Amino acid sequence: MKLSILIPVLNEEATLGEIIEQVQRVPYEKELVIVDDGSTDATPTQLAELEKRYDNIRVFRHETNMGKGAALATALKHFEGDVVLIQDADLEYSPDDYPALLRPIEEGHADVVYGSRFLGGSYGRVHLYHHYLGNRLLTLFSNLVTNLNLTDMETCYKAFRADIARRLDLQSKGFAVEPEITCKVAKMKARIYEVPVRYAGRDYSAGKKIRPRDGLYAIWALLRWGLLG
């Protein structure tokens, strides 16, 4: 099984090298499809060096910032593996959880696996309550729309069989991509599993990019892709 790891990147010079090292240590045959979404710091230079150092890294670039959804849509055009996994470029999620995420797919039980921050991973940072509450409310609304019983719709960690990933046809440009994905895999009648993952959330001083308005975009996406689409 070849694993395709899709990594959207925006101004992550402080964490990029470390997360790539962590991903490379995971014992799977893998490719890293990285999309630089218009970074203005040292990220492009770092990516050029990483692409030279590792033969399993391919880098694509948006000249202007288009959003996480747009970056993932670009990455989905270029992956070659049997299973696709989304990895953010910060250090909030640990690649040590890849075996847990991939096991339901490897054993033939799942088409899609979500890594939940709320199922009791081995550790989780005590963090921003308003973000926690927003995540839970958006997941509740998502479940009402999709009739799934997820605990963490907004999680970064989502893994897909390649055939499911190729059918996503992502349209959302920003963080609304998470509910769009969820609505679409629900409509595909995909077999969806959740597994607990550890989480070390960062705050805005460390570069966190999501904002309260993104919650409104997520609600619109759930209506658009869940009820109208």
C-alpha positions as CSV (number, residue, x, y, z in Angstrom):
1,M,0.0,0.0,0.0
2,K,1.3,3.4,-1.0
3,L,0.3,6.4,1.1
4,S,-0.2,9.8,-0.4
5,I,0.1,12.5,2.2
6,L,-1.4,15.9,1.1
7,I,0.1,18.9,3.0
8,P,-1.3,22.4,2.4
9,V,1.2,25.0,3.5
10,L,0.9,28.7,4.3
11,N,3.7,30.6,6.1
12,E,4.9,27.7,8.2
13,E,8.6,28.3,8.3
14,A,8.8,27.7,12.0
15,T,7.3,24.2,11.9
16,L,7.7,22.9,8.3
17,G,11.0,21.2,8.7
18,E,10.0,19.4,11.8
19,I,6.7,18.1,10.5
20,I,8.3,16.8,7.3
21,E,10.9,15.0,9.4
22,Q,8.1,13.4,11.5
23,V,6.2,12.4,8.4
24,Q,9.3,10.9,6.8
25,R,9.9,8.7,9.8
26,V,6.5,7.0,9.5
27,P,7.2,3.4,8.2
28,Y,5.0,3.4,5.1
29,E,5.8,3.6,1.4
30,K,4.7,7.2,0.9
31,E,4.7,10.3,-1.2
32,L,4.3,13.8,0.1
33,V,2.3,16.1,-2.1
34,I,2.8,19.6,-0.8
35,V,1.0,22.7,-2.0
36,D,2.4,26.1,-1.0
37,D,-0.6,28.3,-0.9
38,G,1.1,31.6,-1.5
39,S,3.5,31.8,1.4
40,T,5.4,35.1,1.9
41,D,7.9,33.9,4.5
42,A,10.8,31.5,4.1
43,T,8.5,28.6,3.4
44,P,9.1,28.5,-0.4
45,T,12.9,28.4,0.1
46,Q,12.5,25.6,2.7
47,L,10.3,23.6,0.3
48,A,12.8,23.9,-2.5
49,E,15.5,22.4,-0.2
50,L,13.2,19.6,1.0
51,E,12.2,18.7,-2.6
52,K,15.9,18.3,-3.4
53,R,16.7,16.3,-0.3
54,Y,13.8,13.8,-0.6
55,D,12.8,12.0,-3.8
56,N,9.3,11.3,-2.5
57,I,8.3,15.0,-2.2
58,R,6.6,16.9,-4.9
59,V,5.8,20.6,-4.4
60,F,3.2,22.7,-6.1
61,R,2.7,26.4,-5.6
62,H,-0.2,28.9,-5.7
63,E,1.2,32.4,-6.5
64,T,-1.5,34.0,-4.3
65,N,-3.2,32.7,-1.2
66,M,-6.3,30.8,-2.2
67,G,-7.2,28.9,1.0
68,K,-6.8,25.4,2.4
69,G,-9.6,23.9,0.3
70,A,-8.0,25.2,-2.9
71,A,-4.6,23.8,-1.8
72,L,-6.2,20.4,-1.2
73,A,-8.0,20.5,-4.6
74,T,-4.6,21.1,-6.2
75,A,-3.0,18.2,-4.3
76,L,-5.8,15.9,-5.2
77,K,-4.9,16.3,-8.9
78,H,-1.4,15.0,-8.4
79,F,-1.4,12.1,-5.9
80,E,-0.5,8.6,-7.0
81,G,-1.0,6.4,-3.9
82,D,-3.6,3.8,-2.8
83,V,-4.6,5.8,0.3
84,V,-4.8,9.6,0.8
85,L,-4.2,11.3,4.2
86,I,-4.4,15.0,4.9
87,Q,-1.7,16.5,7.1
88,D,-1.4,20.1,8.2
89,A,2.0,21.7,8.2
90,D,2.0,22.8,11.8
91,L,2.6,20.5,14.8
92,E,-0.9,20.2,16.1
93,Y,-1.3,16.6,14.9
94,S,1.2,13.8,15.3
95,P,2.1,11.5,12.4
96,D,2.6,8.8,15.0
97,D,-1.1,8.4,14.7
98,Y,-0.9,7.2,11.1
99,P,-1.1,3.5,12.0
100,A,-4.3,4.0,13.9
101,L,-5.8,6.1,11.1
102,L,-4.9,3.6,8.4
103,R,-5.7,0.4,10.2
104,P,-9.5,0.4,9.4
105,I,-8.7,0.9,5.7
106,E,-5.9,-1.7,5.7
107,E,-8.2,-4.3,7.3
108,G,-10.9,-3.6,4.7
109,H,-13.5,-2.2,7.1
110,A,-13.4,1.5,6.1
111,D,-13.4,3.7,3.0
112,V,-12.8,6.9,5.1
113,V,-11.3,7.4,8.5
114,Y,-11.5,10.6,10.7
115,G,-9.0,11.2,13.5
116,S,-11.0,12.5,16.4
117,R,-9.6,14.9,19.0
118,F,-12.5,14.1,21.3
119,L,-12.4,10.3,21.6
120,G,-9.6,10.3,24.1
121,G,-6.2,10.2,22.4
122,S,-3.0,9.6,24.4
123,Y,-2.8,13.3,25.1
124,G,-4.5,16.6,24.2
125,R,-3.5,20.2,25.1
126,V,-5.9,22.1,27.4
127,H,-6.7,24.8,25.0
128,L,-9.2,27.4,23.8
129,Y,-12.7,26.7,25.1
130,H,-14.4,28.8,22.4
131,H,-12.7,26.8,19.7
132,Y,-13.7,23.5,21.4
133,L,-17.3,24.7,21.7
134,G,-17.4,25.8,18.1
135,N,-16.0,22.5,16.9
136,R,-18.6,20.6,18.9
137,L,-21.5,22.7,17.6
138,L,-20.4,22.5,14.0
139,T,-20.1,18.7,14.4
140,L,-23.6,18.6,15.9
141,F,-25.0,20.6,12.9
142,S,-23.0,18.4,10.5
143,N,-24.5,15.2,12.0
144,L,-28.0,16.6,11.8
145,V,-27.4,17.4,8.1
146,T,-25.6,14.2,7.1
147,N,-27.1,11.7,9.6
148,L,-23.6,10.6,10.7
149,N,-22.6,10.3,14.3
150,L,-19.1,11.9,14.1
151,T,-17.5,13.4,17.2
152,D,-15.1,15.7,15.2
153,M,-16.1,16.8,11.8
154,E,-13.5,19.6,11.7
155,T,-10.5,17.4,12.3
156,C,-7.5,17.8,10.0
157,Y,-6.8,14.1,10.0
158,K,-8.9,12.5,7.3
159,A,-7.8,9.4,5.4
160,F,-9.5,8.1,2.2
161,R,-9.2,5.2,-0.1
162,A,-7.9,6.6,-3.4
163,D,-11.1,6.0,-5.3
164,I,-13.1,8.0,-2.7
165,A,-10.5,10.8,-2.8
166,R,-10.7,11.1,-6.6
167,R,-14.5,11.6,-6.4
168,L,-14.3,14.6,-3.9
169,D,-14.1,17.3,-6.6
170,L,-13.5,20.0,-3.9
171,Q,-15.0,23.4,-4.5
172,S,-14.6,25.2,-1.2
173,K,-11.5,27.5,-1.1
174,G,-11.0,27.9,2.6
175,F,-11.7,26.0,5.8
176,A,-15.2,25.2,4.6
177,V,-13.6,22.3,2.9
178,E,-14.0,20.2,6.0
179,P,-17.8,20.2,6.0
180,E,-17.8,19.9,2.2
181,I,-15.7,16.7,2.5
182,T,-18.0,15.3,5.2
183,C,-21.2,16.0,3.2
184,K,-19.7,14.4,0.1
185,V,-18.4,11.2,1.7
186,A,-21.8,10.9,3.5
187,K,-23.6,11.1,0.2
188,M,-21.3,8.5,-1.3
189,K,-22.5,6.1,1.4
190,A,-18.8,5.6,2.2
191,R,-17.9,3.4,5.2
192,I,-16.7,6.1,7.7
193,Y,-14.7,5.2,10.9
194,E,-13.3,7.4,13.6
195,V,-10.2,6.8,15.7
196,P,-8.8,8.8,18.6
197,V,-5.8,11.0,17.9
198,R,-3.6,13.2,20.0
199,Y,-3.8,16.9,19.6
200,A,-1.4,19.8,20.6
201,G,-3.5,22.8,19.5
202,R,-1.7,26.1,18.9
203,D,-3.0,29.6,19.6
204,Y,-3.0,32.7,17.5
205,S,0.4,33.8,18.7
206,A,1.8,30.6,17.3
207,G,0.2,31.2,13.9
208,K,-3.3,29.6,14.2
209,K,-5.2,30.8,11.1
210,I,-8.8,29.8,11.6
211,R,-11.1,32.7,12.6
212,P,-14.7,33.0,14.0
213,R,-16.0,33.9,10.5
214,D,-14.9,30.5,9.3
215,G,-17.6,29.0,11.5
216,L,-20.2,30.8,9.4
217,Y,-18.6,29.6,6.2
218,A,-18.8,26.1,7.6
219,I,-22.5,26.4,8.3
220,W,-23.0,27.7,4.8
221,A,-21.0,24.7,3.4
222,L,-23.1,22.3,5.3
223,L,-26.3,23.8,3.9
224,R,-24.8,24.0,0.4
225,W,-23.3,20.5,0.2
226,G,-25.5,18.7,2.6
227,L,-29.0,20.0,1.7
228,L,-28.8,21.9,-1.5
229,G,-26.0,20.2,-3.4
